[in-house]
Amino acid sequence: PILPRFERLRVVDLSFCEGVSDGTLVGIGSNLGSTLEVLYLKGLAEVTDEGVKAVAEGCRNLAVLEMSHVKMTDASAFAIGANLKRLQALYFKDNYLLTDTGVAAIAEGCSKISQLTLWGCIELTKASFASLSNITSLNLWGCHFLCDDHLDTGALGALRTLIVAECHKLGDRFVASLVEDVPNLQHLNLRYLRRITDDSLYAIARKAKNLFSLDLSFCAKLSAEAVGSLLLSLPCLSELHLFGCTQLQPEGVSQFWTIPLTSESSCLSVLDLRSCLAAGSVAFLTSQVSRPFNELLPNFFTRDARWGEGSQHRRLFDKVLSAPLDGSTLMSVASLGKIRSGSFGSYGQFTWGNAATEPRIKTTAKTPPRGDGRDTENNN
C-alpha cells in the first residue's frame, strides 16, 4: 500500500529480503513502472514466474536487472525478452530451471544488453548471442554442458570480458574460434577447462594481443614452454593465474618465471603460481632487480602496475571501451554507482568488472543501490 508514495523511485534493491513475494513484485510493476531503471531481486525464495512477469510487463524502462537465486523458469525469460527492450545489464546466478529456449528469447528480445551473467545455468547446452551486438561482458561460469560446437562466438566482436570457468566440455577448438572472432578481448577466464592444451595458449599468443588478464587455473594439460611463449607474445598482459597447474613443477616454471623481470616490454604485475611448486622455490622473483615482485601469499606474486611497449595499444582500447555504446552521452560510472557485471570475484589486485574497465550503463538514476549486484565469494 505504500508503494504509490515512491512513484519516482529509480533504483530498488530487495535482495535477500525475507517476506518479499509475487505480490510485492506485482505492486512494483503497477506503481513504479514508469520510473524504475535499476532493480535487484537476488535470493528471493518466495518469488515465482508470476512475480517476474509482473515486473517485466510493468517496468519496461529497466536498464539493470538482477534475478540470481530465484526459482524462475523459461516463462519468466519469455516475459523479460518480450518486454524489457531497454535492458542493458542482466545478472542470473544459479537459476537452474532456465533452458536454451529461455536464454535464446532473452538474447533475441533484449538486443541492447551489454553485460550478461548466466552463472550456474546448468540446463544451458548451446548458446548463440547473435542479436547482442553490443555485449562487452559475458559470464558463463559453471554452464557445464556447453561444448565447442554449441557456443557460437561469431557475433561477439565487441566482447571485452568472457568467463567460461568450469565449462568442462570446452576445449581447444572453442579457444581457437574465440580468439579469431574476438581479437580485442581483454579479460579471459578459462579456469578448470581441463581439456585445453598448449594449442589454446599458442592461439591466444598469436591472436589475443590486447589481453589484459588471463586465468588458466587448474588447466592440467599446459606446458611451461607454452606459458613462456604466452608471456613473450602478449605485451599488454598484466595478470596471469596458474593456480593449481601442478603439472608445471619447479623445473618447468624456471623456464618462464624470469621473463617478466628481464623483458622491458612486460606489463605483468600479478603472477599466481600457487600450488605449482613449494613455497620459496622462485625467490628470485622477489629479489632486488629492476622491478621486483612482492609475495603477497605463498607463490602469489604482485608488483606495481606498469605499461611497457604494449601501453599505447592498451590506452587505445581503454578509450574504445569507455566510448558510448549507442552514440549518446552516458552517465559516468562514478555517478551511477557500482553497477558491475556480477559475479566476477576478485583476483589479486585487479577486480574483474571494475570501474576502470567495464562498460558504462546508460541510466538517469541519481542514487545507486546499497548493493552492487556482485557476488563476493572467494572463488579461489
N, C-alpha and C positions, 0 to 999 in steps of 0.2 A: 504493500500500500504506500510506502514512502518513495518508491522509485520515481513517480512523476515529478517529485520535487528536485530530482537530479537530472532533469532532461537535457542539460548542457554537458553532461559528462562525456569526455572523450577517451578516457583511459580507465579500465576497470580490471582489478586483479582479485579473483576469488579463489586462487589456487589453494587446495587443501583445506578449504573452509568446510567444517562439518555442518550438515543440515542443508547444504545447497542441493536442490533437486531440480527436476524438469520444470516445476512451477516457477522457480526463481528465474530460469532462463527464458521461459515464456514471458515473464514480466520484463526482463531486459529487452527482449525483442520487440515488445509492444511499446515500451516507454523511452528507450534510449536509441532506437534505430537510426534516427536522423543525424545524430552527432557522434556516436561511438566509433572510434578508429582503432583502438588497441584493447584486446580482450584476452586475459589469461584465465583459463579454466582447468588448470592442471590438477590431477589427482582427485577429481570429484566422483566418489564411488557411487553416488545415487543417481547420477545423470545417465540418461539413455538417449537413443536416437531422437526421441520426441523433443527433448530439450535442445539438442544440437540443431535440429531442423528449425526450431523456433528462432534461434539466434541467426542462422543462415538466411532465413526468409525475412527477418525483421531488421537486421543490422547490415545492410548492403554496402555501407561505407567502410567496413572494416579493412584496415591495411595490415594488421598483425593479429594472428590468432594462435594461441597455444592450447592444445587439447590433449596433452600427454596423460597416459594412465586413465583414460576414460573408456568405458566399455561401449564404444560406438562400432557400428557395422558399416557396410557399404551404403546403406540407406542414408547415413549422415554424410558420407563422402559425396553422394549424388547431389544432396542438397547444397553442400559447400560449392561444388563445381557449377551448379546451375545458378547460384545467386551471388556469390562473393567475387564479382568481376574485378574489384579493385584490390584484391588481396595481394600483398607483396611479400609477406613472410608467414610461413605456416610451419608449426612445430608439432610433430607427433612422436611420442616415445612409448613403446610397449602397447600400442593399440593393435593387439594381436588378432583382432577379428577382421581387420581390413584386408582385402584381397587385391589382386591385379586390377580387377574391374573398377573398384572404387578409386584406386590411385590414378588410373587412367582417366576417370571422369574429372578428377581434380585438375590433373595436368592439362586436359583439354579445355576445361571451363575457366580456369584461373590463370590466364596466359601472362599476367603481369608479375607473377611470383619471381622474386629474385633469391629468396632464401627458403629452402625446403629441407626439413628434417623428418625422416621416416625411420628413426632408430628403433630396432627391435620389431618391425612389422614383419613377423616371421612367415606370414602367408604369401608374401611377395615372391613370385617366381620369375617374373620378367618385368622389365620396366623400360618405357620409352618416354622421353621428355621432349619430343619434337616440337610441341607447342610452346615450350618455355624458353623462348629465345633470349630472355633477359636473365636467366638464372645464373647466379655467380657463386652460390654456396649450396652444396648438396651433401646431406649426411644420410648414409645408408648403413650405418653401423649395425651389425647383427642381423642383417637380412640374409639369413644363412643359405637360402635356396636360389639366390641369383647366381647365374653361371655365365661363362664367357659369351655365349651366343644369345643371351637374353637380357643383356644390359647395353642398350644402344647409346653410344656416346657421340654419334654423328652430328647431332644438333646442339651440342653443348659447347660451342665455340666461345661463349662468353664466360664459361666457368672459371673461377679462380680457386675455389676450395672444394675438395672432394674427400669424403671419409667413407671408405668401404671396409673398415676394420671388421674382422670376424665374418666376412662374407666368404666362407670357407671354400666355395666352389669356383671362385675366380682365380685365374691363372695368368700365364704369360701372354696369351692371346688378348685377353682383356687389357692388360697394361700396354701392349704394343698399339692396340687400337686407340686407347685413351690418349696417349702422348702424341699420336698422329692427328687426332681430331681436335685436341685441346692444347695447342702448343704454348699458350700463355698461362698455364696452370701455375699457381704459386704455392699452394699448400696441399699435400697429398698424404693421406694416412692409409697405409696398407697393412696395418698391424694384424698379426695372426693369419695372413694369407700364406699358408704353408705350402701351397702349390707353386708359388712363383720361384723362379730360378735366376741365375745370372743373366739370362736373356732379358728379363724385365729391367734389370739395372742398366744393362748396356743400351736398351731402348730409351730409358729415361735420360741417360747421359747424352745420347745423341739428340734428343728432341726437346726435352723439358728444360731449356736453357734459362728460364725465368723462375725456376723452382726456388722457393724460399725456405720451406720446411718439409721434411720427409720422415715419416715414421715407418720403419721396417722391423719393428719389434716382433720377436718370436717367428720370424720368417727363417725357417731352418735350412733352406737349400742355397743360401747365398755364400759366395766365397769372398775372402779378403781381397783378392785381385780385382773382383768386380766392384767392391766398395771403393778401392783406391781409384779405379777409373772414374767412378761417380764423383769423387771429391775433386779430381783434377779437371773434370769436364764441366762442372756447374759453378760458374763464378758468383752466382747470387745465393748459393745455398748457405743458410745461416744456422739451421738446426738439422741434425741427423740423429735419429733414435734407433739404436741397435739393441735395445734392452732384450735380454733373453736369447740372443743369437749365439748360443753356446758352441755352435759348430766352428766359430771363428778361432777360438783358442788364442793364447798369447802369441804363438808363432805367427799366426795369420794376422792378428791385429798389428803386430810390429811392422807389417808391410805397408800400412797406410796411416798409422797414427801420427807420424811426423809431418804429413802433407800439409795440414792446416797451419803448422808452425813455419815451414820452410817456403810455402808458396805465398808470394806477395799479393796474389790476386784473391786469396781465400777470404771469404766473409764469415767463415764458420765461427759461431760463438757458443753453440751448445752441441756437445758430443756425448751421447748417452751410451755407455758401454757396460751398464750394469748386467751382472750375471755372465758376461762374456769371459771374464778372467778374474783371477784373485785380486783382492784389494791391494793397491800399491804396485801392481805389475807394470803400470805405464807412468811411473813417476816423472819421466821426462816432460810430460805434458804440463806439469806444474812447476817446472824449473824456470829459472830466471833467464829466459831468452827474450826475443823481441816482443812477443805477445803471449805471455804465459796464461795458462788456464788455472782456474780455481776448482778444486774438487769439492763441489757442493755436497754431494753424497758419495759414498764409495763408488768410484768409476763413473760418476756423473759429473762431467766437466763443463764449466762455463767460463766465459770471459766477456769483456765489454764488446758490444757490437761495433763493427767497423765495416765500411764498404771498401772493397778492393776495386779491381778493374770492372767488375760487374755492377758497380754502384750506379753508373749512368743509366744502364738499362733498368735497374731496379726503380730509380726515381721516375723514369718514364712510365712504367707500368703502374706505379702508385698513382700518378696523375690520371691515367686511363681509368683506374678502378674508382677514383673519387669523383669522376665526372658524372653528371646527371644521367640516369639511365634512360629518361624519356625526353631529354632536351629541356626540361623545365627546371626551375630553381628548387633544389631540395633543402630541407632543413638540416643543419649540421647535426652530427651525432651528439655533440655536447648539449645542444638544446633539446634534442629528442629524448635523451636518456639512454641507458644501456640496453637497447633492443638488439640482442645478439642472436646468432644462429645457435640455438641452444643445445646444449647437449654436447658441447665440444670439449670441455675439460681442459685442464692446464698442463702444459708440457714444459717444464723448466721455466725459463724466463719469458718465453713467448706464449701467449694465450691464443688458442685458435679462436678466430672470430672477434679479435679485439678491435677497439675503435680505430686503430691505425690502418687496418687492412680491410674491414668489412664494408660492403656497400651500404649506402645510407638509405633509409626508408622514408618515402615521402609521406608526411603527415602534418597536420596543423596542430596536433596535440602539444600543449604547453608544459604539462606536468607528467613526468614518467611514472610508471607504477613502482611500488616498493621493490618488487622482484623484477628480474630481467629475463625470466624465461629460461635461464640456463640451468643445466644440471651441474652440480658441483662435486659429484662423487669423485673420488680418486680412482682414475682408470688404470693406474699402473699396476 
